Amino acid sequence: MSEGIRVAAVEDVEPGEALVLPQELTGTEQPISLFRDDDGTYYALDDTCSHEDASLAEGWVEAGEVECPLHATRFCLSTGEPMCLPATRPVATHRLEVRDGDVYLYPGTPHTA
């Protein structure tokens, strides 16, 4: 998958928002969400909170973190690590590339800073 999968146009996700990507598109067993931080940076994480079954895309995105809407665990968008309890396990990150106005996903390839 050297070219990546086109998952969105840059304008499809506003800063501070997220988009759940269809599993039919990503080819993954778990849902992946595309996040756009308030500074405009894009990130991709597994969508399901590692604490309980909640969609992280429904959470709040701000300052490099997403807050789970169920129990308020914040996850680092860059590493997937939980920043506070109740979650103790990270969620997987996925590499993204923005080129020519589109966002490309490399599912299963971790994001690197």
N, C-alpha and C positions, 0 to 999 in steps of 0.2 A: 504494500500500500504506500509506495513511495510518493505518490501524488497527493495523498490525503483524500478525504471525502468532502465535497462542498456541502456545508450544512446551513449556511445563511449568507445573506448580504450584510454588510456592516451596519446598514440602517435598520435591519430587522429587530435589533435589540437595543433599546435605549440605555444610557448609563443608569446604573442602579437597578437594572431589570435582569430577567433570566428567561430562557426558552428551553422547554423540554424537547429533546430531539427524538424523533420517532425511531424505535428500535429497528424497524425495517430499513431505515436509512443507515444507522450506525453498525448494524450487524452484531450487536452486543446482547448479552443475556439480561443485563441490568440497564435501566434507563440512564442516559447521560444528559446533563443540562449544560447549556451554554450560558455563561454569566458575563455581564459587562459591568465592570466596577465603575464607581462614580468618577474615576479619572479617565475612563474610556478603554481601559485594558480588558481584553477578553480572556476568559478562563473556561475550562471544561472539567466538570467533576461528575462522579456518579451521583445521580439525583437523590438516592435514598439515604436518609440519615442513618449513621451507624448505631445509633442508640435505639430508635424505634422507627417504625414504618411511616415516615413523613417525607414529603417532597421538598427538597431544599430549594427548588425553583420557586416555591411559594413563600420563601423566607425573605429576609431583608438583606440587601447587598449594599455594603458600605465599607470604605477604608480597608480594602483587601480581604474582607471577610463576608461570609454569608451566615445569617442567623436562622437556625431551624425554627419554623413556625410553631412546632409542637411544645418543645421544652427549652427553647432559647440557647441551645449549644451553638457557639459560633465556630465555624470552620475557616481555616486559612484557605483562600482561593488558590494560592500558589502551591501549597504543599498538601492540602487536604487534611491537615492535622487539626484535631479539636483544640480550641483555645480555652475552653472551660468545661465544667461538668454540666449535664450528666454524661455526655458521650465521652468515651475513653479511647475509641478506635478511630483511626483516620478513614476518610473516604478516598477512593482512587481519583487521581488526576489524569488528564489526557492532554496530549500535546495538541496545540492549535497553531495555525499559521494564517495570518491575514495577508492577502495579496490581491491586487487588482480589484479592490472593493468587495471581496468575498472572504468568508471565514471557512477554513479547511480544518477538519478534524482527523487526527491520527489515533483512532481508538486503540486502547491497550498500550500505547506508548506514553509513559509518564511525562507530565509537564516538567521542564527543567528551567530554572531561573536564568 
